[in-house]
Amino acid sequence: MEALKKNQWAKLSAFLLLLVFAAITFFSAIVVIKNLNYGWYSQSGESVKADIYHETALQASSEIMEAAVEYGDYQDLDGSEVPKLVDYGPDEEILAGEKHAAGFGYTIFSAATQEGEERQAVRAVNASLESDPQAYTETFDHSDYRIAIYLKPSEIGGGLPAEIGAVYLSNSNIYQYRSYAIAVGIAGLVLSIALFCFLMASAGYGAENESEGILKILPLDLLGLVSLIVLYTALRFLRDIGGPGDNVERDIVPFGLGIMMAVAVITGFFMVFSARTKQSKWWHSTVLYQGLHILRKGGRYMLSFMKTVPLVWRTALGAAVFLLLNLMLVPMMYNNGVLVLLWGGLLIAACVFVVYIALGLKKLQEGGKHLADGDLSYQIDKSGLRWDLASHADDLNSIGKGMSKAVEERLKSERFKSELITNVSHDIKTPLTSIINYVDFLKKEELDNEQAKEYIKVLDRQSGRLKKLIEDLVDASKAATGNVKLNLSPCQVGVLMTQTTGEYKEKAEASDLNIIMRLPEQELEIMADGRRLWRVFDNLLNNICKYSQPGTRVYLSLEEKNGDAVITYRNTSRYELDISEEELMERFVRGDSSRHTEGSGLGLSIARNLVELQGGTFDIVIDGDLFKVVIRFKTID
């Protein structure tokens, strides 16, 4: 295929074949359309034969009467011209060969002078055919005259004058080849499309890519203009010859040449366009582009020059030009609507420009206010700002760059800290696992030394605590960075709360806590990861059991508010909460600042991150010793 694209003979052959197939397709379409218009695909042979005779007789009557009738200087009472029959001698012929056409004849009758008056025959040729039962006879009225046409052609149109026989034969052939025309037309169309696609694909390859001919150097828009002129000429030529309708044999050659010329022009233009598109040059090789390029360069030069002029002088120059234009236009506007419109447009443009400057100054004012309020990360939107407005916006935006860099360094530090926690946790896990395993081995040994047994219990408890701390560190790191795989699905919150609360029933009783749960009658469903939500409830209940005042009640509630499932955990703290809600949700921060109990300070941080990753909100409310956690999720209808 690549070799064919570069083969000039292959492309030339494809081009010529495209012209031939396009002409064949067009003529086939004409044959099909004419058969469809006359309904010949569904009519019987006799009905079609009658239509062909009618078309032939109509054409013959039109040509005869066009030559036989003229309009002279005579006028009737209403002033219209009166037609007059040309005086042909008995040996003269109106149609060439009519005297020797055995299957053709006609009779011209005089114009009727009074209603009901019988018309008289004024000229007859082979009128004996009227009495022939095998002859076709039809009468037509033309310009107050009447003509009867008699036809008795042979199968191939013989016995008729040359022009009339051609019409008969043309219509007969159109009917005869009606079925072939469909197949040939489809095949021609498919082949034409295939050849056109091949020419478009191969354009720009081969010798013409290196040639410097007129098509390569001619601007594309000028080439398109020339192509339109040639195409218009071809279409005018096709219109003038009237198209292959009544006499295909006569018009097929000139009409086919016209079609080929039109297809050649269109294909040639698109080949040049395709070649230049592949070279990314089609837009650059137009006169319009060159003109716009010159204007753009001139405009840039003027703008560069104007930038060197101080702002005050530029403003004064603009105002002077505006006033000068007004002084020129106002005296000339009298009785001149065009100048009035021009002056009005100038005023509107000036107003628009002033409003544009005002909007730009408003943006700069808002940006300066943000910076004055300490929001150094605020960046002024420069879209729509030009000239000195854009320059001033850059100056204001650059103020916050130092602060932005500091924030970026802080985020990088947080990211490194999370990575360090994860890496260290993984490194500690391996030796810790060995310690836990060996402690299990020691627990299974029958030791007589009670002191050693006590040491083993301490090792077992502290190694388990260390393992839990490492797991919490890894979970906190994953949750903080969003590196948690979630499987969101509909979850019944009340069921999950009941199950987790049941797990902590014994632990709560051991801490002398009375858990009171309030759930709605209708179960609420949310979209969440059940395993991760279980971890959230588990962390909250674990903290409640650790830090709640013994002998107090713990309230767990679930309710629907404004389409949200609101989950609330409330308890009374054992220790004084002299810390803010925001600080309490930070990692490694505990409400028990004296650390009387075991814990890592990661439970609330992990719970908050897991809730937010699932699309919920996690809030803490501290009121004296009352500690409350409020979680919100969107309910599922």
C-alpha positions as CSV (number, residue, x, y, z in Angstrom):
1,M,0.0,0.0,0.0
2,E,2.9,2.4,0.8
3,A,4.4,1.7,-2.6
4,L,1.1,2.5,-4.3
5,K,0.9,5.8,-2.5
6,K,4.2,6.8,-3.9
7,N,3.6,5.4,-7.4
8,Q,2.7,8.3,-9.8
9,W,1.3,6.0,-12.4
10,A,-1.0,4.3,-9.9
11,K,-2.3,7.7,-8.7
12,L,-2.8,8.9,-12.3
13,S,-4.7,5.7,-13.1
14,A,-6.8,6.0,-10.0
15,F,-7.6,9.6,-10.9
16,L,-8.7,8.8,-14.4
17,L,-10.8,5.8,-13.2
18,L,-12.5,8.0,-10.7
19,L,-13.6,10.4,-13.4
20,V,-15.0,7.4,-15.5
21,F,-16.7,5.8,-12.6
22,A,-18.2,9.1,-11.4
23,A,-19.7,9.8,-14.8
24,I,-21.0,6.2,-15.0
25,T,-22.5,6.6,-11.5
26,F,-24.1,9.9,-12.5
27,F,-25.7,8.5,-15.7
28,S,-26.9,5.4,-13.8
29,A,-28.5,7.7,-11.2
30,I,-30.3,9.6,-14.0
31,V,-31.6,6.4,-15.5
32,V,-32.8,5.2,-12.0
33,I,-34.4,8.6,-11.2
34,K,-36.2,8.8,-14.5
35,N,-37.6,5.3,-14.1
36,L,-38.7,6.2,-10.5
37,N,-40.3,9.5,-11.6
38,Y,-42.4,7.7,-14.3
39,G,-43.1,4.7,-12.0
40,W,-41.7,2.4,-14.6
41,Y,-40.3,-0.1,-12.0
42,S,-43.8,-1.0,-11.0
43,Q,-45.8,-0.6,-14.3
44,S,-46.5,-3.2,-16.9
45,G,-44.7,-3.2,-20.3
46,E,-47.8,-1.9,-22.1
47,S,-48.2,1.0,-19.7
48,V,-44.5,1.9,-20.1
49,K,-44.8,1.6,-23.9
50,A,-47.7,4.1,-23.8
51,D,-45.6,6.5,-21.6
52,I,-42.7,6.3,-24.1
53,Y,-45.1,7.0,-27.0
54,H,-46.6,9.9,-25.1
55,E,-43.1,11.4,-24.4
56,T,-42.0,10.9,-28.0
57,A,-45.3,12.4,-29.4
58,L,-45.1,15.4,-27.0
59,Q,-41.5,16.1,-28.1
60,A,-42.4,15.9,-31.7
61,S,-45.5,18.2,-31.3
62,S,-43.4,20.7,-29.5
63,E,-40.6,20.8,-32.1
64,I,-43.1,21.0,-35.0
65,M,-45.2,23.7,-33.6
66,E,-42.2,25.7,-32.5
67,A,-41.0,25.8,-36.1
68,A,-44.5,26.1,-37.7
69,V,-46.0,28.9,-35.6
70,E,-44.8,32.5,-35.5
71,Y,-46.1,35.7,-33.9
72,G,-46.5,38.7,-36.3
73,D,-47.8,42.2,-35.9
74,Y,-51.4,41.2,-35.5
75,Q,-53.0,41.7,-32.1
76,D,-56.4,40.8,-30.8
77,L,-58.8,43.1,-28.8
78,D,-57.0,42.6,-25.5
79,G,-53.6,43.5,-27.1
80,S,-52.0,40.1,-27.1
81,E,-50.2,38.8,-30.2
82,V,-52.1,36.5,-32.5
83,P,-50.1,33.4,-33.6
84,K,-49.8,32.7,-37.3
85,L,-48.9,29.5,-39.1
86,V,-45.8,29.6,-41.2
87,D,-46.6,28.9,-44.9
88,Y,-44.6,25.8,-45.7
89,G,-44.8,24.4,-49.2
90,P,-45.9,20.9,-49.9
91,D,-42.3,19.8,-50.6
92,E,-40.8,21.5,-47.6
93,E,-40.1,19.7,-44.3
94,I,-40.7,21.0,-40.8
95,L,-38.7,18.1,-39.3
96,A,-35.7,16.8,-41.2
97,G,-36.7,13.5,-42.8
98,E,-40.3,13.6,-42.0
99,K,-41.4,12.9,-45.6
100,H,-39.4,9.7,-45.7
101,A,-40.3,8.5,-42.2
102,A,-42.8,5.6,-42.8
103,G,-43.6,5.3,-39.1
104,F,-44.2,9.0,-38.4
105,G,-46.9,11.5,-39.4
106,Y,-48.9,14.4,-38.2
107,T,-51.8,16.7,-39.0
108,I,-52.0,20.4,-38.1
109,F,-55.5,21.8,-37.6
110,S,-56.4,25.5,-38.0
111,A,-57.2,27.7,-35.0
112,A,-60.8,27.7,-33.9
113,T,-62.6,31.0,-34.6
114,Q,-65.9,30.2,-32.9
115,E,-66.8,27.8,-30.1
116,G,-68.0,24.5,-31.5
117,E,-66.6,25.3,-35.0
118,E,-64.9,22.3,-36.6
119,R,-61.1,22.8,-37.2
120,Q,-59.7,22.4,-40.7
121,A,-56.5,20.5,-41.5
122,V,-54.0,22.9,-42.9
123,R,-51.0,20.6,-43.2
124,A,-50.7,16.8,-43.1
125,V,-47.7,14.5,-43.4
126,N,-48.4,10.7,-43.6
127,A,-51.9,11.2,-42.4
128,S,-52.8,7.7,-43.5
129,L,-51.2,6.4,-40.3
130,E,-54.3,7.8,-38.4
131,S,-56.4,4.9,-39.7
132,D,-53.7,2.3,-39.0
133,P,-54.8,0.3,-35.9
134,Q,-51.2,-0.4,-34.9
135,A,-50.2,3.3,-34.9
136,Y,-50.2,5.5,-31.8
137,T,-52.2,8.7,-32.1
138,E,-52.3,11.6,-29.7
139,T,-53.5,15.2,-30.1
140,F,-52.0,18.3,-28.5
141,D,-53.0,22.0,-28.4
142,H,-50.3,24.6,-29.1
143,S,-51.0,28.4,-29.5
144,D,-54.6,28.0,-30.5
145,Y,-53.6,25.4,-33.1
146,R,-54.1,21.6,-32.7
147,I,-51.7,18.9,-33.9
148,A,-52.2,15.2,-34.1
149,I,-49.1,13.0,-34.0
150,Y,-49.0,9.5,-35.5
151,L,-46.3,7.0,-34.4
152,K,-45.5,3.5,-35.6
153,P,-41.8,3.0,-34.9
154,S,-39.8,-0.2,-35.3
155,E,-38.3,-1.8,-32.2
156,I,-35.0,0.2,-32.6
157,G,-36.7,3.5,-33.4
158,G,-36.7,3.1,-37.1
159,G,-39.3,4.8,-39.3
160,L,-39.1,8.1,-37.4
161,P,-37.3,11.3,-38.2
162,A,-33.8,11.3,-36.7
163,E,-34.5,13.7,-33.8
164,I,-37.8,12.0,-32.9
165,G,-36.3,8.5,-33.3
166,A,-33.5,9.5,-30.9
167,V,-36.0,10.5,-28.3
168,Y,-38.0,7.3,-28.7
169,L,-34.8,5.2,-28.5
170,S,-33.5,7.1,-25.5
171,N,-36.6,6.5,-23.5
172,S,-36.7,2.9,-24.6
173,N,-33.1,2.4,-23.5
174,I,-33.8,4.1,-20.2
175,Y,-36.6,1.6,-19.5
176,Q,-34.7,-1.4,-20.9
177,Y,-31.6,-0.8,-18.7
178,R,-33.5,0.2,-15.5
179,S,-32.3,-2.9,-13.5
180,Y,-28.8,-2.7,-14.7
181,A,-28.6,1.0,-13.8
182,I,-29.1,0.2,-10.1
183,A,-26.3,-2.4,-9.9
184,V,-24.0,-0.3,-12.1
185,G,-24.7,2.8,-10.1
186,I,-24.0,1.2,-6.7
187,A,-20.8,-0.4,-8.0
188,G,-19.7,2.9,-9.5
189,L,-20.4,4.8,-6.3
190,V,-18.5,2.3,-4.2
191,L,-15.5,2.3,-6.6
192,S,-15.6,6.1,-6.8
193,I,-15.5,6.4,-3.0
194,A,-12.7,3.9,-2.7
195,L,-10.7,5.7,-5.4
196,F,-11.3,9.1,-3.8
197,C,-10.2,7.8,-0.4
198,F,-7.0,6.3,-2.0
199,L,-6.2,9.6,-3.7
200,M,-6.7,11.5,-0.5
201,A,-4.5,9.0,1.4
202,S,-1.8,9.1,-1.2
203,A,-1.8,12.8,-1.7
204,G,1.5,14.3,-0.5
205,Y,3.5,11.2,-1.1
206,G,6.0,10.7,-4.0
207,A,7.4,13.1,-6.5
208,E,4.8,15.8,-6.1
209,N,6.0,16.3,-2.5
210,E,9.3,17.5,-3.7
211,S,8.1,19.3,-6.8
212,E,7.8,23.1,-6.9
213,G,5.0,23.3,-9.4
214,I,2.3,26.0,-9.6
215,L,0.0,23.9,-7.4
216,K,2.6,23.8,-4.6
217,I,3.3,27.5,-4.5
218,L,-0.2,28.8,-5.3
219,P,-2.0,29.9,-2.1
220,L,-4.7,27.5,-1.1
221,D,-7.5,30.1,-1.0
222,L,-6.5,31.3,-4.5
223,L,-6.5,27.7,-5.7
224,G,-9.9,27.3,-4.2
225,L,-11.2,30.4,-5.9
226,V,-9.8,29.1,-9.3
227,S,-11.4,25.8,-8.6
228,L,-14.8,27.4,-7.9
229,I,-14.6,29.4,-11.2
230,V,-13.8,26.3,-13.2
231,L,-16.5,24.3,-11.4
232,Y,-19.0,27.1,-12.0
233,T,-18.1,27.1,-15.7
234,A,-18.6,23.3,-15.8
235,L,-22.0,23.6,-14.1
236,R,-23.1,26.3,-16.5
237,F,-22.1,24.1,-19.4
238,L,-24.2,21.2,-18.0
239,R,-27.1,23.6,-17.5
240,D,-26.8,24.9,-21.1
241,I,-26.9,21.5,-22.7
242,G,-29.9,20.6,-20.5
243,G,-28.7,17.2,-19.3
244,P,-29.2,13.7,-20.8
245,G,-33.0,13.5,-20.6
246,D,-34.9,13.4,-23.9
247,N,-31.9,12.4,-26.1
248,V,-29.2,10.5,-24.1
249,E,-27.3,9.4,-27.3
250,R,-26.9,13.1,-28.3
251,D,-26.0,14.5,-24.9
252,I,-24.0,11.7,-23.3
253,V,-20.6,12.8,-24.5
254,P,-20.8,16.6,-23.7
255,F,-22.6,15.9,-20.4
256,G,-20.2,13.2,-19.4
257,L,-17.2,15.5,-20.1
258,G,-18.9,18.2,-18.0
259,I,-19.3,15.7,-15.1
260,M,-15.7,14.6,-15.4
261,M,-14.5,18.2,-15.4
262,A,-16.4,18.9,-12.2
263,V,-15.2,15.8,-10.5
264,A,-11.6,16.4,-11.6
265,V,-11.7,20.0,-10.2
266,I,-13.2,18.9,-6.9
267,T,-10.8,15.9,-6.5
268,G,-7.8,17.9,-7.5
269,F,-8.5,20.6,-5.0
270,F,-9.0,18.1,-2.1
271,M,-5.8,16.3,-3.1
272,V,-3.9,19.5,-2.7
273,F,-5.7,20.3,0.5
274,S,-4.9,16.8,1.8
275,A,-1.3,17.0,0.9
276,R,-0.8,20.4,2.6
277,T,-2.7,19.2,5.7
278,K,-0.3,16.3,6.1
279,Q,2.5,18.9,5.9
280,S,0.8,21.1,8.4
281,K,0.9,23.9,5.8
282,W,-2.6,24.4,4.5
283,W,-3.5,27.4,6.7
284,H,0.0,29.0,6.4
285,S,-0.3,28.8,2.6
286,T,-3.3,31.1,2.2
287,V,-3.4,34.8,1.3
288,L,-5.8,35.4,4.3
289,Y,-3.2,33.9,6.7
290,Q,-0.4,36.1,5.3
291,G,-2.6,39.2,5.6
292,L,-3.6,38.4,9.1
293,H,0.0,37.6,10.0
294,I,1.2,41.0,8.7
295,L,-1.6,42.7,10.7
296,R,-0.7,40.8,13.8
297,K,3.0,41.7,13.5
298,G,2.1,45.3,13.0
299,G,-0.2,45.3,16.0
300,R,2.4,43.7,18.2
301,Y,4.9,46.3,17.1
302,M,2.5,49.0,18.0
303,L,1.7,47.5,21.4
304,S,5.4,47.1,22.1
305,F,6.0,50.7,21.3
306,M,3.0,51.8,23.4
307,K,4.4,49.9,26.4
308,T,7.5,52.1,26.4
309,V,5.3,55.2,26.7
310,P,4.4,56.1,30.4
311,L,0.9,55.3,31.5
312,V,-0.1,58.9,32.0
313,W,1.0,59.9,28.5
314,R,-0.8,56.8,27.0
315,T,-4.0,57.8,28.8
316,A,-3.7,61.4,27.6
317,L,-3.0,60.2,24.0
318,G,-6.1,57.9,24.0
319,A,-8.3,60.7,25.4
320,A,-7.0,63.1,22.7
321,V,-7.7,60.6,19.9
322,F,-11.2,60.1,21.2
323,L,-11.9,63.8,21.4
324,L,-10.4,64.3,17.9
325,L,-12.7,61.7,16.4
326,N,-15.7,63.3,18.1
327,L,-14.8,66.7,16.7
328,M,-14.4,65.2,13.2
329,L,-17.7,63.3,13.2
330,V,-20.1,65.7,15.0
331,P,-20.0,68.4,12.2
332,M,-20.5,65.8,9.5
333,M,-23.4,63.9,11.1
334,Y,-26.1,66.3,9.8
335,N,-28.5,64.2,7.6
336,N,-26.0,61.4,7.4
337,G,-27.3,58.2,9.1
338,V,-24.2,56.2,8.6
339,L,-22.0,58.8,10.4
340,V,-24.6,58.9,13.2
341,L,-24.3,55.1,13.6
342,L,-20.5,55.3,13.5
343,W,-20.5,58.0,16.2
344,G,-22.9,56.0,18.3
345,G,-20.6,52.9,17.9
346,L,-17.6,55.0,19.0
347,L,-19.4,56.1,22.1
348,I,-20.5,52.6,22.9
349,A,-16.9,51.3,22.4
350,A,-15.6,54.0,24.8
351,C,-18.2,53.1,27.4
352,V,-17.3,49.4,27.1
353,F,-13.6,50.2,27.4
354,V,-14.2,52.3,30.6
355,V,-16.3,49.5,32.1
356,Y,-13.6,47.0,31.2
357,I,-11.0,49.1,33.0
358,A,-13.3,49.4,36.0
359,L,-13.8,45.7,36.2
360,G,-10.1,45.1,36.1
361,L,-9.5,47.6,38.8
362,K,-12.1,45.9,40.9
363,K,-10.2,42.6,40.5
364,L,-7.0,44.3,41.6
365,Q,-8.8,45.9,44.6
366,E,-10.2,42.6,45.8
367,G,-6.7,41.0,45.4
368,G,-5.1,43.8,47.4
369,K,-7.7,43.4,50.2
370,H,-7.1,39.6,50.4
371,L,-3.3,40.3,50.7
372,A,-3.9,43.0,53.3
373,D,-6.0,40.6,55.4
374,G,-3.1,38.1,55.4
375,D,-4.3,35.7,52.8
376,L,-0.9,35.6,51.0
377,S,-1.9,32.5,49.1
378,Y,-4.6,34.3,47.2
379,Q,-4.0,34.7,43.5
380,I,-5.7,37.3,41.3
381,D,-7.4,35.7,38.3
382,K,-5.7,37.3,35.3
383,S,-8.2,36.1,32.7
384,G,-9.5,39.1,30.8
385,L,-6.8,41.4,32.2
386,R,-4.5,43.1,29.6
387,W,-1.7,45.6,29.5
388,D,-0.9,47.4,32.8
389,L,-3.7,45.7,34.6
390,A,-2.1,42.3,33.9
391,S,1.3,43.6,34.9
392,H,0.0,44.9,38.2
393,A,-1.8,41.6,38.9
394,D,1.5,39.8,38.4
395,D,3.1,42.1,41.0
396,L,0.4,41.4,43.5
397,N,0.4,37.7,42.9
398,S,4.2,37.5,43.4
399,I,3.8,38.7,47.0
400,G,2.3,35.4,48.1
401,K,4.9,33.2,46.4
402,G,7.1,33.0,49.5
403,M,4.2,31.9,51.6
404,S,3.1,29.4,49.0
405,K,6.6,27.9,49.0
406,A,6.5,27.6,52.8
407,V,3.2,25.8,52.7
408,E,4.5,23.5,50.0
409,E,7.5,22.7,52.2
410,R,5.2,22.0,55.1
411,L,3.1,19.6,53.0
412,K,6.3,17.9,51.8
413,S,7.4,17.5,55.5
414,E,4.0,16.0,56.4
415,R,4.3,13.6,53.5
416,F,7.8,12.6,54.5
417,K,6.6,12.1,58.1
418,S,3.8,9.8,57.0
419,E,6.3,7.8,54.8
420,L,8.7,7.6,57.7
421,I,6.0,6.3,60.1
422,T,5.0,3.6,57.6
423,N,8.6,2.5,56.9
424,V,9.6,2.4,60.6
425,S,6.4,0.6,61.5
426,H,7.2,-2.1,58.9
427,D,10.8,-2.4,60.1
428,I,9.7,-2.8,63.7
429,K,7.0,-5.4,62.9
430,T,9.5,-8.2,62.0
431,P,11.5,-8.3,65.3
432,L,8.3,-7.6,67.3
433,T,6.6,-10.7,65.7
434,S,9.6,-12.7,66.8
435,I,9.4,-11.3,70.4
436,I,5.6,-12.2,70.5
437,N,6.3,-15.7,69.3
438,Y,9.0,-16.3,71.8
439,V,6.9,-14.9,74.6
440,D,4.2,-17.4,73.6
441,F,6.8,-20.2,73.8
442,L,7.8,-19.0,77.3
443,K,4.2,-18.9,78.5
444,K,3.8,-22.6,77.5
445,E,6.9,-23.6,79.6
446,E,6.3,-24.8,83.1
447,L,8.3,-22.4,85.2
448,D,8.7,-22.7,88.9
449,N,9.9,-19.2,89.4
450,E,6.8,-16.9,90.1
451,Q,8.9,-13.8,89.4
452,A,9.7,-15.1,85.9
453,K,6.1,-15.8,85.3
454,E,5.3,-12.2,86.3
455,Y,8.0,-10.9,83.9
456,I,6.5,-13.0,81.1
457,K,3.0,-11.5,81.7
458,V,4.5,-8.0,81.5
459,L,6.3,-8.9,78.3
460,D,3.1,-10.4,76.8
461,R,1.1,-7.3,77.7
462,Q,3.6,-4.7,76.5
463,S,4.4,-6.6,73.3
464,G,0.7,-6.8,72.5
465,R,0.4,-3.1,73.2
466,L,3.3,-2.3,70.9
467,K,1.8,-4.5,68.2
468,K,-1.5,-2.5,68.5
469,L,0.4,0.8,68.4
470,I,2.3,-0.3,65.2
471,E,-1.0,-1.4,63.5
472,D,-2.6,2.0,64.5
473,L,0.4,3.8,63.1
474,V,0.1,2.1,59.8
475,D,-3.7,2.6,59.7
476,A,-3.3,6.2,60.6
477,S,-0.7,6.8,57.9
478,K,-2.9,5.1,55.2
479,A,-6.0,6.9,56.3
480,A,-4.2,10.3,56.3
481,T,-2.8,9.8,52.8
482,G,-6.0,8.3,51.4
483,N,-4.2,5.0,50.6
484,V,-7.2,2.9,51.8
485,K,-9.1,0.6,49.5
486,L,-12.9,1.2,50.0
487,N,-15.7,-1.1,49.0
488,L,-18.7,1.2,49.2
489,S,-22.1,-0.5,49.3
490,P,-25.5,0.1,51.1
491,C,-25.1,-0.4,54.9
492,Q,-27.7,-0.5,57.6
493,V,-26.2,1.8,60.2
494,G,-28.4,0.7,63.1
495,V,-27.4,-2.9,62.6
496,L,-23.7,-2.1,62.5
497,M,-24.0,0.1,65.7
498,T,-25.9,-2.7,67.5
499,Q,-23.2,-5.3,66.6
500,T,-20.2,-3.2,67.6
501,T,-22.0,-2.2,70.9
502,G,-22.6,-5.9,71.6
503,E,-18.9,-6.6,71.2
504,Y,-18.1,-4.0,74.0
505,K,-20.9,-5.0,76.4
506,E,-18.6,-6.9,78.8
507,K,-15.9,-4.3,78.6
508,A,-18.4,-1.5,79.4
509,E,-19.8,-3.4,82.4
510,A,-16.2,-3.9,83.6
511,S,-15.8,-0.1,83.4
512,D,-19.1,0.4,85.2
513,L,-20.7,2.1,82.2
514,N,-24.3,1.9,81.2
515,I,-24.7,2.1,77.4
516,I,-28.1,3.5,76.2
517,M,-28.8,3.2,72.5
518,R,-31.6,5.0,70.6
519,L,-32.3,3.8,67.1
520,P,-35.1,4.9,64.7
521,E,-38.0,2.5,64.0
522,Q,-37.2,2.5,60.3
523,E,-33.7,1.3,59.4
524,L,-31.5,4.0,57.8
525,E,-29.2,3.0,54.9
526,I,-26.0,4.8,53.8
527,M,-23.4,4.2,51.2
528,A,-20.2,3.1,53.1
529,D,-17.6,0.4,53.5
530,G,-19.0,-1.8,56.3
531,R,-15.5,-3.0,57.4
532,R,-14.1,0.5,57.7
533,L,-17.3,1.8,59.4
534,W,-17.0,-1.0,61.9
535,R,-13.4,0.2,62.6
536,V,-14.7,3.8,63.3
537,F,-17.4,2.5,65.8
538,D,-14.8,0.2,67.3
539,N,-12.3,3.1,67.9
540,L,-15.0,5.3,69.4
541,L,-16.3,2.6,71.8
542,N,-12.7,1.7,72.8
543,N,-12.1,5.3,73.7
544,I,-15.4,5.5,75.6
545,C,-14.5,2.4,77.7
546,K,-11.0,3.8,78.4
547,Y,-11.8,7.5,79.2
548,S,-15.4,7.6,80.5
549,Q,-16.2,8.3,84.2
550,P,-17.2,5.1,85.9
551,G,-20.9,4.9,87.0
552,T,-22.1,7.2,84.1
553,R,-24.3,6.6,81.1
554,V,-23.1,6.4,77.5
555,Y,-25.6,7.5,74.9
556,L,-25.5,6.2,71.4
557,S,-28.1,7.6,68.9
558,L,-29.1,7.4,65.3
559,E,-31.6,9.7,63.6
560,E,-32.4,11.2,60.3
561,K,-32.1,15.0,59.7
562,N,-32.6,16.7,56.4
563,G,-31.7,13.6,54.4
564,D,-28.6,12.8,56.6
565,A,-28.0,9.9,58.9
566,V,-26.7,11.5,62.1
567,I,-24.8,9.2,64.4
568,T,-24.0,10.5,67.9
569,Y,-21.7,9.0,70.6
570,R,-21.9,10.9,74.0
571,N,-20.1,10.1,77.2
572,T,-18.8,11.9,80.4
573,S,-15.0,12.1,80.5
574,R,-13.0,10.7,83.5
575,Y,-10.4,13.4,83.0
576,E,-10.5,17.2,82.6
577,L,-10.7,18.1,78.9
578,D,-8.6,21.2,78.7
579,I,-8.0,20.8,75.0
580,S,-9.8,22.1,71.8
581,E,-11.7,19.8,69.4
582,E,-9.2,20.4,66.6
583,E,-6.2,19.5,68.7
584,L,-7.9,16.4,70.0
585,M,-8.3,15.0,66.5
586,E,-4.6,15.4,65.7
587,R,-2.5,12.3,65.7
588,F,-0.7,11.2,69.0
589,V,-2.9,13.6,71.0
590,R,-4.9,12.2,74.0
591,G,-7.5,13.8,76.2
592,D,-5.7,12.1,79.1
593,S,-2.7,14.4,79.1
594,S,-1.2,12.7,82.2
595,R,-1.4,9.4,80.2
596,H,-2.9,7.4,83.2
597,T,-4.3,4.9,80.7
598,E,-2.9,3.0,77.8
599,G,-3.4,4.4,74.3
600,S,-1.7,5.8,71.2
601,G,-3.7,8.9,70.6
602,L,-4.5,7.7,67.1
603,G,-8.1,6.4,67.5
604,L,-10.0,9.6,66.7
605,S,-7.6,10.6,63.9
606,I,-8.1,7.2,62.2
607,A,-11.9,7.4,62.7
608,R,-12.1,10.9,61.3
609,N,-10.0,10.0,58.2
610,L,-12.0,6.9,57.5
611,V,-15.3,8.7,57.7
612,E,-14.2,11.5,55.4
613,L,-12.8,9.0,52.9
614,Q,-16.3,7.5,52.7
615,G,-17.9,10.9,52.1
616,G,-19.1,11.6,55.6
617,T,-18.3,14.3,58.2
618,F,-16.7,13.8,61.6
619,D,-17.1,16.4,64.3
620,I,-16.2,16.6,68.0
621,V,-18.1,18.7,70.6
622,I,-16.6,19.3,74.1
623,D,-18.8,20.9,76.8
624,G,-17.0,20.7,80.1
625,D,-16.6,17.0,80.8
626,L,-19.2,16.1,78.2
627,F,-17.6,14.5,75.1
628,K,-19.7,14.1,72.0
629,V,-18.8,12.7,68.5
630,V,-21.2,13.5,65.6
631,I,-20.9,11.6,62.3
632,R,-23.1,12.4,59.3
633,F,-23.7,10.4,56.1
634,K,-26.1,10.9,53.3
635,T,-29.0,8.4,53.4
636,I,-30.0,6.2,50.5
637,D,-33.7,6.6,49.4
